[in-house]
């Protein structure tokens, strides 16, 4: 049973997910939260991570640390995405296990599922078909982390479980056009086009794929909910259960930003997976549910982006 005084180590606390987890833990009254930035602890260094765990001995670890990025970043940096993510998660999981951490929450991504998976995507569809090539390197690393937690549970009866969120967005997202995901990229493109009085905005692909989006604060609530309710499943999907086409998403962000020009589509660029909707029924059945609708979340995220420019 988790107590409000238990020592909780949040890895990756400065990122979008990690910072949201810190906010949620604070809001719920958890008072013993441990964090380390990159200068204090290099998570790719096995010896340093092991030394830290020997001293700190956290009871709970939430792994929100990862090298993340969109299609372009994955395509151009496959070695980094596969190696660094594998190193980070292996060091955290192994050190947690060796130093008797009771609960480990591993966070992945919906990209671990096959490109042409049946919809909505159930947890058991993992490893039933080929991955989406454009982000397979990140996906392979995350699948390894899921399976390592599952193996520890099976062999040693630990409470190490994985949560697979759908596409995330929200405050502290990455708005770099070379490495960002779709929502922050669209927000920045439309905003800059508006500021520059551009006639149009050029977007990748056809706009036809459907995607599901979840505000990062809803993921944070799911993480804390899972800690408090100790799910019996090794792997749980976390989604909003609502989907939208990239075209309609672009139109929604265009309106929120206030860009009055046209949208043009570069159909020579890849679309990625045609449809990706998570089946989050296992988590929903436990009593968790998302609270932030897409329109409200997009408006808040755009306001965050505007504030970040000041």
Secondary structure as UniProt FT lines:
FT   TURN            4..5
FT   STRAND          8..11
FT   TURN            12..14
FT   HELIX           16..27
FT   TURN            28..29
FT   STRAND          33..34
FT   TURN            38..40
FT   TURN            43..44
FT   HELIX           46..56
FT   STRAND          60..63
FT   HELIX           71..76
FT   HELIX           78..98
FT   TURN            99..100
FT   STRAND          103..107
FT   HELIX           110..112
FT   TURN            115..116
FT   HELIX           123..125
FT   TURN            126..127
FT   HELIX           133..135
FT   HELIX           136..156
FT   STRAND          159..165
FT   STRAND          167..169
FT   TURN            171..172
FT   TURN            177..179
FT   HELIX           182..195
FT   TURN            196..197
FT   STRAND          200..204
FT   STRAND          210..215
FT   HELIX           216..229
FT   STRAND          235..238
FT   STRAND          243..245
FT   HELIX           246..257
FT   STRAND          262..266
FT   TURN            267..268
FT   STRAND          275..276
FT   HELIX           281..286
FT   HELIX           294..308
//
